[in-house]
Amino acid sequence: MCRNIKPLLNFEPTATDEEIHDAALQFVRKVSGMHHPSQVNETVFNRAVEDISHATYHLLNELVTTAKPKDREVEAAKARERSMKRFGK
């Protein structure tokens, strides 16, 4: 999985449209191997991002969990701590 794609399920507040779009964009970039598509591929690339954003939105809204919602600040602190352990200062 692309390391830049963050889990979006079960956060309070819920994932924003921008977060969903950014995850879809990262996925399409990873799968296509393109960071910026050429003009000839731009329409297909952007349509893929929108299709995946749409599917992700529905997935997140339809999944059911009994876990307590995660706090964004707590999760960000955990990520910083993991990064410090992995890469140092």
C-alpha positions as CSV (number, residue, x, y, z in Angstrom):
1,M,0.0,0.0,0.0
2,C,1.2,3.5,-0.7
3,R,2.6,5.0,2.5
4,N,1.0,8.4,1.7
5,I,-2.5,6.9,1.8
6,K,-3.8,7.3,5.4
7,P,-6.6,5.2,6.9
8,L,-9.8,7.3,6.8
9,L,-12.4,5.1,8.5
10,N,-13.7,5.9,12.0
11,F,-12.4,9.4,12.7
12,E,-14.3,12.1,14.4
13,P,-15.0,14.3,12.6
14,T,-15.3,12.0,9.5
15,A,-13.0,12.2,6.6
16,T,-13.4,15.2,4.4
17,D,-13.9,15.2,0.7
18,E,-10.4,16.6,0.3
19,E,-8.9,13.8,2.3
20,I,-10.8,11.2,0.2
21,H,-9.7,13.0,-3.0
22,D,-6.1,13.1,-1.9
23,A,-6.1,9.3,-1.1
24,A,-7.6,8.6,-4.5
25,L,-5.0,10.7,-6.2
26,Q,-2.2,8.9,-4.4
27,F,-3.7,5.5,-5.4
28,V,-4.0,6.5,-9.1
29,R,-0.5,7.9,-9.1
30,K,0.9,4.6,-7.6
31,V,-1.1,2.3,-9.9
32,S,-0.4,4.3,-13.1
33,G,3.2,5.1,-12.2
34,M,2.6,8.8,-13.1
35,H,2.8,11.7,-10.8
36,H,1.6,14.1,-13.5
37,P,-0.1,12.6,-16.6
38,S,0.6,13.9,-20.1
39,Q,-2.1,15.9,-21.8
40,V,-3.2,12.9,-23.7
41,N,-3.8,10.9,-20.5
42,E,-5.0,13.7,-18.3
43,T,-8.7,13.1,-18.9
44,V,-8.5,9.4,-18.1
45,F,-6.2,10.0,-15.1
46,N,-8.6,12.6,-13.6
47,R,-11.7,10.4,-14.3
48,A,-9.9,7.6,-12.4
49,V,-9.3,9.9,-9.4
50,E,-13.0,10.9,-9.4
51,D,-14.2,7.4,-9.7
52,I,-12.1,6.1,-6.9
53,S,-13.0,9.2,-4.8
54,H,-16.7,8.3,-5.3
55,A,-16.2,4.6,-4.5
56,T,-14.2,5.5,-1.4
57,Y,-16.8,8.0,-0.2
58,H,-19.5,5.2,-0.4
59,L,-17.2,2.7,1.2
60,L,-16.5,4.9,4.2
61,N,-20.2,5.8,4.6
62,E,-21.4,2.2,4.4
63,L,-18.8,0.3,6.5
64,V,-19.9,-0.5,10.1
65,T,-17.6,-0.5,13.1
66,T,-18.2,-0.7,16.8
67,A,-14.8,0.8,17.6
68,K,-14.6,4.1,19.3
69,P,-13.9,6.9,16.8
70,K,-10.2,7.9,16.6
71,D,-9.0,11.4,17.5
72,R,-7.0,13.0,14.7
73,E,-4.6,14.7,17.1
74,V,-3.8,11.5,19.0
75,E,-3.2,9.6,15.8
76,A,-1.0,12.4,14.4
77,A,1.1,12.3,17.7
78,K,1.4,8.5,17.3
79,A,2.6,8.9,13.7
80,R,5.2,11.5,14.8
81,E,6.4,9.2,17.5
82,R,6.8,6.3,15.0
83,S,8.6,8.6,12.6
84,M,11.0,9.7,15.3
85,K,11.8,6.0,16.2
86,R,12.3,5.1,12.6
87,F,14.2,8.1,11.3
88,G,15.5,9.9,14.4
89,K,15.5,13.7,14.6
